[in-house]
Every structure is written in C-alpha cells, then in structure tokens.
Amino acid sequence: MAVDRSDIAKLAELARLAISENTADEVARSISDVLALVDQLQAVNTDGVAPMAHPLDAIQRLRADVVTEPDQRERFQAIAPATQDGLYLVPQVID
Amino acid sequence: MHQLTIAELVKGLRNKDFSSTELTRHYLDRIARLDPVYNSFITPTPELALQQAAEADRRLAAGNAPLLCGVPIAHKDIFCTDGIRTSCASKMLDNFIAPYNATIVENYLADGVITLGKTNMDEFAMGSSNETSFYGPVKNPWATDCVPGGSSGGSAAAVAAHLAPAATASDTGGSIRQPAALCGLTGIKPTYGRVSRWGMIAFASSLDQAGLLTRTAEDAALLLNTMASYDAKDSTCIERDVPDYTATLNNSLKGLKIGVPREYFGEGLNADTAARVQDAIKVYESLGASIHEVSLPHTHLAVPAYYVIAPAECSANLSRFDGVRYGYRCENPTDLADLYKRSRTEAFGDEVKRRILVGSYALSAGYYDAYYSKAQKVRRLIRQDFVDAFKQVDVILGPTSPSPAFAFGSKTKDPVAMYLEDIYTIATNLAGLPGLSIPCGLVDNKPVGLQLIGNDFAEGLLLNAAHQFQQATNFHQLTAPGIE
C-alpha cells in the first residue's frame, strides 16, 4: 500500500518524529517501497495458522514477587540530561 | 601474536610464551596504528584492558585461572559495558555511559577475558553494510572501497584486520553471518534464547541474538562455552545446560545428512558465489556426508515478514529514547512534546527513522491484523518449512549472502535492494534456529561465505561440521591483502 505526505505526517506524529517539508515526498516514497515489498504477505493463505510470538513456543516464566534490584537511583540519574532532588527534569507540563 | 587463533593464544599464555599484558599491549598498539584505516572501533579501552590483563596475569600465575583468562576480545557496541560508553553507533547514545554490564560481558569478565574496546556497527543494528553508523562507515579489510557487511561490520573488520582475535556480535536478520561472509570469518548466531539478551540494546526482541565473529570454528566453540548461559534476568532465555562445544569438534561427518534448499540457489545469487558453494558441497561429500535436495517453500516470504516484524518491534523498543532519563536531549525544548520529538528527530539517523515509521504503520489502528498479525502467521509457516526439512536432514547448507562485499554507496539509495542482502539469513532468525557462516573461497579476491543452519540447539553439530570443513580446507587461513 502506498503512503502519501499526509500519511507520513500522521505516522511521524505517532512516532514522535518530525519530517521536514522538503523530505516528506522522499520519505513517503521509500516507505511505500518497503510496504510494496511487505505486501507480498497478503497473497499467502494463513487461515488456521496461529501467529508465532516465540520460535520455541516458550511460555512466560514467573518469579516470586520479591524485590531483587538494589536502589541505584543516584547511579542511574548521574547519566540523565537533567535531574533535581531525585527527579528527572523536563519542561513544565501543567500550568 | 596477532596471527594466532584463540586456541593458540590459550596455549601460549599457559606455556608462558607471552603474558596477557604483552598480548593485550600488542593488540592495543595495532588498534592505535591501523584502525584509522578501517574505523572498526568506536571506543577502544586501552587503560581498562591493561588493568584487566594485569589481573589476568596474576590469576594465570596463581595457577587456577579459567581457560580463556588473559585472552583479549572486542565487544560490539550494542552490549552494555559498565563505565564505558555504549553508543549502539547512534548520536542518541553518544554520551551514554552504561551503568551495568550485559550478561555476556559479565560472563567473559568472570573468565578473565580482556576487553579491547567497543566495535563499530550500523546504528541500532539496522543495516547490512555498516554505512548507517553515527561514527562513519567501516571499511572491509579485503577491499577498502567495499563494505564489511552489517550490522556487526566493526567486529568483523577488527577480526579480519587482526586488531582483535575475536569479537562479540549480534544477529537480528543476518548481522553476524553476512559480515562474516563478506570479511572471510567464522560467524555463529546461536539458537534464540541460548544466549542471554540482558544488557544488549534491543532492536527486535523476538529476533535479536548475541553471537560471535572468530577466525575459526574451534575459536567460536571455545568462546561460546563462556557466552552461552541461562540467565534469569532475560525471560526469553532458555533454561538448558550448556554443552562443551569443543568436545564434539572432531566427530566424524560420516553419515551426516546435509540438505541443500533449492530456493537458496535461484535468481539473484551471484554465479561465482554459487560455484564456490557447490565446491564446498563436494568437500562435505568427501568427508562422508550425504547431500539431499530439500525445499523451504516459504523462503521468498522471509524478507517481507521480517520487514514487518522487525520494524514493529523496533518502533516499540526505540520509544524509550525520549531524551528524559538518558541519552541525547535537544537544546531548549519548549514543552514536553517538543522535547520528545526534537530529541528523537535530531539524534536518530535516516534508516532508524524509516524503520520506526514502517513499524508505527504496521502497528497502527486498522493495520495490525493486516500486517503484524499476518507476518507472525507467515513466520510460523517459515519455521514449519525448517521443521519439515529437519525430519529428512541434520544440517541445511547454502550461501550466506547473494554476492561478495559490495562498494560503498551502491545500495544506500535503495533500501529494498539493501534489505535483500539478508535474503538467505533472515529465515533462521524468524525460525529461531542457529546459523553459522564460514569462508569457502574467493570471488574477485573477496571472500565468499558458506552458511550452515541447524535444528534448535544444534550449535555443537554446526561447529563440528564447520571445524571439519576447516580441517579439510584453508579458506579460513587466508588473510586480507596488506594485513601484516
């Protein structure tokens, strides 16, 4: 399925990316090429086939509901762009 | 020393032919002197390596050191390394100092293996040519106007140029085997879940698999013994004992049934590459194996299924890169939406953005069933092809890549042409099976890769088959021209 500039704008919003005006056509074309490739899947009969999430059909392991991680807040926040009083700083969200 | 394999280095260290410090210094000198040509390292770690080597020498002198103690290797920059920049070759993580080690890195450190540094790669492992790295492309030591393959191209070039005796790598659609083929190395992608993914920066979680690039199958076996482990921290890791992969290397191949899929020899395969693979089949026959034609009828759907599943998973995995807790943040954001959007737009490269957009499309309302769910159903059909084939044969053999290393820029304008580079490798990721590539000759003085695919957890058999081939041939001993 081909996508156009308005589809790209919508996708970019969903993905939190900005696509500049002068590249929108080129991006739309390359995404359309990829979608043309994957559209081959539509010709396959998959009636009765269960989607495969894990190749070995493994099931999710469960563990005891106990804390195993030590508190490393200072270590992790040392690599953050901006922190204060143990919190991550971002632009004001609520007036 | 840089001509020695890991197996020979282990012996040399034990015999005190050289110390780990001497060996490590030798490799660090080569990296400093020669890597400006290849660009295979993003972050060499000389000080850390020499500290680790001194400690390894102490353990070796004490007499109870693990087998690999004192051996230096390089790590692909997709694996988190405590206190060392882990960039995944992206501007997004250019300033990221990982606060912990990936489990495989931890496994190697526990065995006294030295970290020479972090190798270059395609950004977030997305690419087949190592041209999408924020730190610039890696050059193929066999032909510096050609790509080394991707995404583990830095690991492959470092080993091929003898800047490291081996390197860790990762494979989501062929990213170990294709660079192994293009650089004349042995590359193994184990069974999905055999090796922990904890601390490996996620691209497509149901396909990503850590593995190795080495010069010989014997070295791959030695290193896989340490890399493979059950890890409770990775919930997709399979709880299963790790066999000694070196114990079965010398098993006879008499009676081994090798399947050759007719779909791997069709249109698109370079004729000279096909001829080298046919020569390799004759070697296997001379070793006592029998050759059987098999069919993998859904092969042509592997690339389309992959380019739905991988982008869908990448769009979800890469949503964590939002400029809030770590990584790149844009200057002076006006509000939170602006912070997210500009941080991501300024820090991700074009290929990463393209895949995020395709993934967002495949997962968006109204398209999930048509794309993502459909691709997961086709994925089961692809796996079923292999399940059926492995009822008849023990190993599947074919080319790794459709042609030898290609020139820089020759496929960058056409993403679909680039995606078809992985046409023979992608299906094993979708099916979760182990795959391996070994050199089987040259075309235009560039290496050709032979791919062996095994059933679930058949790494030992693959390494055995590869080792026996390497005992009978010398393609793995060929060195790129100009490598001293």
Interface residues (C-beta under 8 A of the other chain):
Chain A: V3 D7 I8 L11 A12 L14 A15 R16 L17 A18 I19 V27 S30 I31 D33 V34 L35 A36 L37 V38 D39 Q40 L41 Q42 V44 T46 V49 A50 P51 M52 A53 H54 P55 L56 A58 Q60 R61 R63 Q72 R75 F76 A78 I79 A80 P81 A82 Y88 V90 P91 Q92 V93
Chain B: N95 F96 I97 P99 T191 Y192 G193 S206 A232 S235 T236 I238 H298 H300 L301 V303 P304 A305 Y307 V308 S315 S319 D322 G323 V324 R325 Y326 G327 R329 P333 T334 D335 L336 A337 D338 L339 Y340 K341 R342 R344 T345 F348 K353 R354 I356 L357 V358 S360 Y361 A362 S364 A370 Y371 S373 K374 A375 Q376 K377 V378 R379 R380 L381 R383 D414 P415 V416 Y419 L430 A431 G432 L433 D456
